[in-house]
Amino acid sequence: MRVFRALLACAPFAVSMTSASAARVAVVLSNDSAPYQEVYQVIRAVLDDSGHDVVREYAAALPARSPGDAKLAVAVGVGAADAVAAQPGRTPVLAVLVPRAWYQKTGQARLADNGRRAVSAIYLDQPFERQALLIRLAFPEARRVGVLLSAGQRGLIDDIEAGLRTQKLALSYELVSEDRRLALPLENVLTEADVLLAVPDPQVLNASTAQSLLLTSYRYRDPVVGYSRSLTRAGALLSLHSSPAQIGRQAAAWVSNALNAPAVRLPAPAYPAYFSVSVNEQVARSLGFVVPPEGELEKRMGGER
Amino acid sequence: MAYSLGIRGRVIGLAVVPVAIVGVLLLFQLIAGKIQDLDQSLRTRAVSIARQLAPAVEYGVASGNIDVLQNLLEKAAIEPDIRGAAVFADNGEWLAQVGMGAWRNPLRDGMPVDRIHEVEFADRLVYYAPITRTEVVVDDFQAVESGSAVPDRRTRLLGWVGLDVSRDATIRSQRKAILRSLGILFAGLALSLYLAWRIGRQITRPILALTHTVSRIGEGHLDARVAQTGRAELGMLQRGINHMAAHLQTAQDQMQAKIDQATARLVYQASHDALTGLINRREFEQRLERLLQSAIQHDRSHALCYMDLDQFKVINDSCGHAAGDELLRQLALLLKSNLRERDTLARLGGDEFALLLENCGLDDAVQVADLFRAEVQRFRFKWGDRIFAVGMSVGMVAITRDSGTAANLLSAADAACYVAKDRGRNQIHVYESRDLDLVRHRGEMQWVARIQRAIEEHRLRLSWQAIRRTDGSVERTRHVELLLRMVDEDGSEILPMAFIPAAERYYVMPALDQWVIEETLRLCQRCAALPGGTGHLFGLNLSGASLKDPAFRDMLLARLEANPALGPNLCFEITETAAIGNLSVVNAFIEALRGFGCSFALDDFGSGLSSFNYLKNLRVDYLKIDGAFVRDIVVNPVDRAMVEAVHRIGHLLGLKTVAEYVEDDRTLALLRQIGVDYVQGNGVHAPQSLDGLCEAETPV
């Protein structure tokens, strides 16, 4: 329904671009897992309606079948993006479901192939301002937000601080070097902060470290704000994230716009336009927080479902 | 008690040994199983605790929160058998510990990181369980992770949980289980033992009673019986033993009766003579001893008679032993019928009887003995178609306090009997210590030595007596009888009747006869050597003992073979008693000697058996009529008739008759009238020494 409305919003634009004919779009999936398939389904549903031809490819099979004849390629996930980048060709590429840090650090450069290919991305990450807003809405009392980062992610600190500042939140952070134990820096951060903001950083937070990180936070009675529905299930009090469908909808809109233009042009890389909030009521109860319902939070954050 | 151990012990063994074996095996199996179960359960429990503790401490290790660890370990250590617990970091460093335990550095000792490691000690078990991170999905999209390194096993390891488990309780309960099982086993064994003992007693008690009874029966108490208690096999056994004992008792009673009978018979046989039923010598001697004692102690007078049958030997030899036995039986009956109540008649052996007359003076005794003797004399013994008269010689001795020993008495009676025999048989002779005949008899034993000495010292001599024709005519060949004389050590001459009986009795006759033959042969040779000497026919006596002696016969034949020419000069005079009993042998011998030209005369015919039957069977040339008939022929017509009868029969058989003991001319005349061929005697020619025999030309 939402997709439909989005298409309606684009309709005047499409009409004006009557010269545009049916084009071929390749959607490259990192693998056949459900989130990637969902992204593809949403894109195809939107583009089929506008008469475009959507072809599904898998990263692993890509070298055999070049997407060269496609007018536009959508790389879903880092694996797909890497595979597309390895292919020669001039087809513009839109990378979705990729971490912002990766894209900015390596992905963009590799995809652009020294500017010979037009690239853009819809990040997996949520903007820090949005996260700060969520913290503010969920924990009105919070003053200081703790962040744990690996040394490689040091560059994010300014962005985080800037985001938090919009909601008058202070930042406490610790950098975790690769060979150091997580416990001590985590405790330092938790001691100072009221809320622990989890940042997608595999060096710090991964399947192995998640439990102790969550447990330690629990012991400090600090809520953890995560970045995925999985993290909410694992023990974060709440998370801010975009679903594959939301990403897919945004991507489909972008592709559609680009194909309808005389020349294929992609917008600049951006954070997901649509997002969701997930709350772990059990954790909230354990920690003694009263958090507004997910829907209310999304609405108050201006999110659109 | 050795016998009771036998069955009872075996029953007990039978009952207890299988129980013991099964019990021990079960016990062993149970204890082994129990111990294994206990140990296994301890291990399982320890591993389970370690497995649960390891994830529980994950957070504490990851967060370095020692308090949390301490808290968890304390809770774990509450579990029974846990001695201590400890947590180690992934670098092997010790983080927290509760309770006891000597811990090792798990990293340095290379404890496994993917499983629980067990270190076993005798009294405890130590477990090291690795602590690994629990993985939690944090990303919705794998894309996020694709860029990061997949954490390896090593990075997932957080450390180790150590758990020290005591085995004391296990060992204690093992020990308890063993003790309890042993207790049950021994209780069971004791119960089995008791039951077996009870059952064994039930079995053995009747058996013991049986064995007791059997051994009593074995000891000879045949009236012993066993109580009837059972119905089964034991009952049958008890009945059987009672039956057997009853049978044994009956059999023994019967046997005892038979033994008594047999003993009585043996006693009778031991004291009686089987043939006549009279008491035997042994019993007689005992009675004699008793009488002798009574004579000595009470001054009583008794009499002992020794009785010997005359002619018994002749009957025995001529008609066989059966006849002799029958004679003895009949005589024993005859004598017994004349016995006074208190007198004892015994057969001492052969034809010898003895009579004990109790409280009987000698005079009375002589009367009794004479009665016996007369009875015997009247008695005629019939055997087949022949009738024999029997005589009895009796020797008597008084049994008084001066009689000496029983042996003395028997010897005296025997001697007296001999005297009676010697005096012509069928007489009674009473022993008197100064008896001349007895002196002679007593000297018999000395005679044997004297005869032997006389032979060795050449003090035997021959004399000769002519045998002439009754009608006075002279024959060419001179017929003489050679007579044996012995010269005593003092030079006096001893007649043969003095020493011949002793020689006959003590078996020296063959030696004497041999001497006579050798002397005669020498005489023959001497006479034959004389030129123009007349021929001689030498009559010489051969005793029965010599005739029966094979060595003597061989000797005589050998001598004749050496000098065959001398045979016709010899005429052997034998008595009919000597020939009887060996008739075939004697006849063969006679024939052999006849082959050398020897002739034969039957001597003393009429005095002994006088069986004309023998005359037919014995091949003799001369018949010499016994002098007893000839002596009184003039005054006794019976004797004359006897001589006539013998002469007539001799002539009928072709024999020449010779009359001995011709003492005077009247006898000679009568003999001549009868027709007897030859005469011999002092009235015809008195014996004279050999000197000049060969030279003597003419008869006197």
Contacts between the chains, C-beta under 8 A, distances in Angstrom:
chain1	res1	chain2	res2	distance
A	30	B	142	7.3
A	30	B	143	6.1
A	30	B	146	7.3
A	31	B	142	7.6
A	33	B	142	6.6
A	35	B	140	6.5
A	35	B	141	5.3
A	36	B	141	7.9
A	77	B	141	6.6
A	77	B	142	7.4
A	77	B	143	3.8
A	77	B	146	7.4
A	78	B	143	4.6
A	78	B	144	7.9
A	78	B	146	4.9
A	78	B	147	6.0
A	79	B	143	6.7
A	79	B	146	5.6
A	97	B	141	5.6
A	97	B	143	5.3
A	98	B	143	6.5
A	99	B	143	7.5
A	99	B	144	5.9
A	99	B	147	7.5
A	102	B	147	5.8
A	124	B	141	6.8
A	124	B	143	7.0
A	124	B	144	6.7
A	181	B	64	7.2
A	182	B	62	7.4
A	183	B	62	6.3
A	183	B	63	4.8
A	183	B	64	4.5
A	184	B	64	7.1
A	186	B	63	7.7
A	187	B	63	7.4
A	198	B	138	7.8
A	200	B	139	7.2
A	200	B	144	5.5
A	202	B	144	7.1
A	202	B	145	5.9
A	202	B	147	6.9
A	202	B	148	3.0
A	202	B	149	7.7
A	203	B	148	6.9
A	205	B	138	5.7
A	206	B	138	6.6
A	206	B	145	7.1
A	206	B	148	6.6
A	206	B	151	6.7
A	207	B	135	3.9
A	207	B	136	5.7
A	207	B	137	6.3
A	207	B	138	6.4
A	207	B	151	7.6
A	208	B	133	4.0
A	208	B	135	5.8
A	208	B	151	5.2
A	208	B	155	6.9
A	208	B	156	5.7
A	209	B	62	7.8
A	209	B	133	7.2
A	210	B	135	7.7
A	210	B	136	3.8
A	210	B	137	7.9
A	210	B	138	4.7
A	211	B	58	7.2
A	211	B	59	7.1
A	211	B	62	7.7
A	211	B	133	7.1
A	211	B	134	4.8
A	211	B	135	7.9
A	211	B	136	4.9
A	212	B	58	7.1
A	212	B	59	5.5
A	212	B	62	3.4
A	212	B	63	5.6
A	212	B	133	7.4
A	214	B	136	7.3
A	215	B	59	4.6
A	215	B	62	7.9
A	215	B	63	7.0
A	216	B	59	7.6
A	216	B	62	7.8
A	216	B	63	4.9
A	219	B	63	7.5
A	219	B	65	7.5
A	226	B	138	7.3
A	228	B	138	6.5
A	228	B	139	5.3
A	228	B	140	4.2
A	228	B	141	7.8
A	229	B	140	5.4
A	230	B	137	4.5
A	230	B	138	5.6
A	230	B	139	5.9
A	230	B	140	5.3
A	231	B	138	4.9
A	231	B	139	7.7
A	233	B	137	7.6
A	234	B	136	4.4
A	234	B	137	6.5
A	234	B	138	5.9
A	235	B	136	7.6
A	241	B	140	6.5
A	244	B	141	7.7
